[in-house]
Amino acid sequence: MDWQLVLDSLGPLLWGALVGTVPLTLISFALGLVIALGIALLRMSPNPVLSWIGRAYVSVIRGTPLLVQLFLIFYGLPSVGVVLDPWPSAIIAFSLNVGGYAAEIIRAAILSVPKGQWEAGYTIGMSNATTLRRIILPQAARVSVPPLSNTFISLVKDTSLASVILVTEMFKQAQKIASVTLEFMTLYLEAALIYWAICTVLAAVQDRLEKRLDRYVAH
Amino acid sequence: MSRIDGPVLLQTKGLRKSFGDHEVLKGIDLEVRRGEVVALIGPSGSGKTTVLRSLNGLETPDQGTLAFDGGPSVDFGQGLPKQQRFAIRDRSAMVFQHHNLFPHRTVLQNVIEGPVTVQGVSKAEAVARAEQLLDRVGLADKRDAYPHELSGGQQQRVGIVRALALAPDLLLFDEPTSALDPELVGEVLVVMKELADEGWTMVVVTHELQFAREVADEVLFLDGGVVAERGAPAQLFTAPQNERTRRFLDRILRPFD
């Protein structure tokens, strides 16, 4: 192992994480959650057309590889006249993908809140939307933290796929340095360890978040 | 106690409701006067809870009418548009069997949620009123507790306060003590009796016959989706006219005879 190379490449890799992996993850996850809530509500709609749209969306997203989705958006869309830069392409692909997976989590979490909570909201005069926002979603949030954390952690790692559509995130940096130094094992191992470190920190954050949200739950 | 002689607050006529093939309500007429306490008793599945929930728009009867203050009546046969549902709900507040307090909110937050979010009362005013109401039911020191930190009886008293905070014309109780341990039932019934004495208009679905007997002004015995008998408690409990009422009371009051 060339330790000097490890040290020298650490800076560029961490920089790649800071300006690539982290913002890509945060922005895509935030947008993905909004999409997911919308899709979850469509799925639960009594209107058969709307609920079909929600189901179809989830089916397509979960039934096709993320890499293929990325390629379709970045390399495929230009042939129909839609040319997107690497960054917007990556954000769109990752958001849509998170939307599909998180939609099922959010739907299950909403359904896990007892019906009486909806009724209690109604009887104090709240509309459906207000009850959802103020009563149901805060309780669903607690339930969905563990599965959503999984989605989030997966996303951190999946952002490495953006390297194939030319986004300069951490793994792209590793590839660049490796292609010059030919130290593939060292660079990719280093990248792997940084992903692992990030995910370990995130798991600890998840733990704290769960404990914080636990304060109103009886044990 | 004789029937209250106030103006009619609420009147239903011919409420009918089916769940699938099962007809739960087969034409319920109900009249509640201001200041009156009406108890709905009857066996499980008799329709009493469905009647109560219909008064709050939680269920929509298939047919029948509902009117407040002798005003224009809502005709359920025509469906129940959102505006009308909200208008109905606005008149009453519900106390549930399983309290249905919001577990992610403190006691105080539970109580002020309706007034602040829905009724537009200022937070300071809502808090002051909530504290006053909590004090009344002996829970002033629990204002910052979460529901799971309270006993069942305390939870239900908070449920009552949450309903009172809306300042409704009508309080609806859906078997408020049925889910409680026996030793906790009393503290809830005491609060309910105080409310009755203060002149609140109440419709109470209950299995507590002694409460119905002592507190209600009128008792309705429901069986199989109809009002089998109605009357002042003194009369209904001591000299029931209907055979079904007599058998129901016997089963509960004298199970070993």
Chai-1 contact restraints between the chains, C-beta under 6 A:
chainA,res_idxA,chainB,res_idxB,connection_type,confidence,min_distance_angstrom,max_distance_angstrom,comment,restraint_id
A,G116,B,H98,contact,1.0,0.0,6.0,A-B,restraint_1
A,G116,B,N100,contact,1.0,0.0,6.0,A-B,restraint_2
A,E119,B,L58,contact,1.0,0.0,6.0,A-B,restraint_3
A,A120,B,N100,contact,1.0,0.0,6.0,A-B,restraint_4
A,T123,B,N56,contact,1.0,0.0,6.0,A-B,restraint_5
A,T123,B,M94,contact,1.0,0.0,6.0,A-B,restraint_6
A,I124,B,G114,contact,1.0,0.0,6.0,A-B,restraint_7
A,G125,B,R89,contact,1.0,0.0,6.0,A-B,restraint_8
A,G125,B,G114,contact,1.0,0.0,6.0,A-B,restraint_9
A,G125,B,V118,contact,1.0,0.0,6.0,A-B,restraint_10
A,M126,B,V118,contact,1.0,0.0,6.0,A-B,restraint_11
A,I135,B,F102,contact,1.0,0.0,6.0,A-B,restraint_12
A,P138,B,H104,contact,1.0,0.0,6.0,A-B,restraint_13
A,Q139,B,H104,contact,1.0,0.0,6.0,A-B,restraint_14
A,Y216,B,P103,contact,1.0,0.0,6.0,A-B,restraint_15
A,Y216,B,H104,contact,1.0,0.0,6.0,A-B,restraint_16
A,Y216,B,Y146,contact,1.0,0.0,6.0,A-B,restraint_17
A,A218,B,H148,contact,1.0,0.0,6.0,A-B,restraint_18
